[in-house]
Amino acid sequence: MTAVATFGVSPTFLGVSRDDPGSPICVAGIPLDLGTTNRPGARFGPAAIRQASRMLVDGDHPLHWVNPAASGLADIGNFTIALGDIAKSLAAIEQQAGQIKHLVAFGGDHGITLPLLRALAKRHAPPAVIHFDAHVDTWPENFGQAYAHGTVFYHAISEGLIVPRQMVQIGLRSPVERAVHDWTRAQGVIMISAQDVHEQGPAAIAQQVRQVIGEAPVYLSFDIDVLDPAFAPGTGTPEVGGLATWQAQAIMRRLHGLHFIGMDLVEVCPAYDVAEITALAGATMTWEYLSLLGVKS
């Protein structure tokens, strides 16, 4: 035998052995789920995603022909958070993210994206955003909580952390107040429903994304609940009628050549998962992103 069996792969993402925060690309877990509004447990998402990634270690990407694990990737473990305190946790996340060149973060709930964007703002001009999600996440508050997983992009837009005219939301379908929907659209955000994806197909959606983003630096935020619960039951706020895994993957694979500067994959909640399918979807979408970084445009 020259290698361990797949079930014996190191418990890091893709089994990588490097843990250097100075690496060109770093994976980190952020086990914060205090901002959830339905089922808790996404704090266990990072471990589940890492475990499921063992299925992705045995070769190159079959379209892009790159191996993300061999591209200077490091898994630096989990960020420190302030137990039971959202505000202090967001500040701690921002501080830790600020030390990393190119971060790929595993949530945790979607609230972790706000401090990641705040950290980016100290090094980059406001980026464009590609946002896969069932929810708009532009509520000014969630059930009285100003900083929760559904308020992240309200604050990001209000704080000038992103360029809303170059923000594309893909997979929307949840209930939403008309005022929240209209405010989001009035900021210039491109809102693509799950029904749009089903009717138009991944190729057309990807082309629209590319037209909106252009050559701008772009941040990718992927909420696993963009997928239909049939493909991702392990999440806190599932919504029926979502994307199939192949649709999200097909869109992702058509985004090569964009100037990505960071990513998060959030809301994997393994307590509600079945046979690791949600965790594997999360690991695979991250693998797709990392593969895009290695494609020569």
Summary of the structure (lengths in Angstrom):
residues: 297
radius of gyration: 17.5
end to end distance: 38.0
largest distance: 61.6
contacts: 1079
relative contact order: 0.18
helix: 40%
strand: 17%
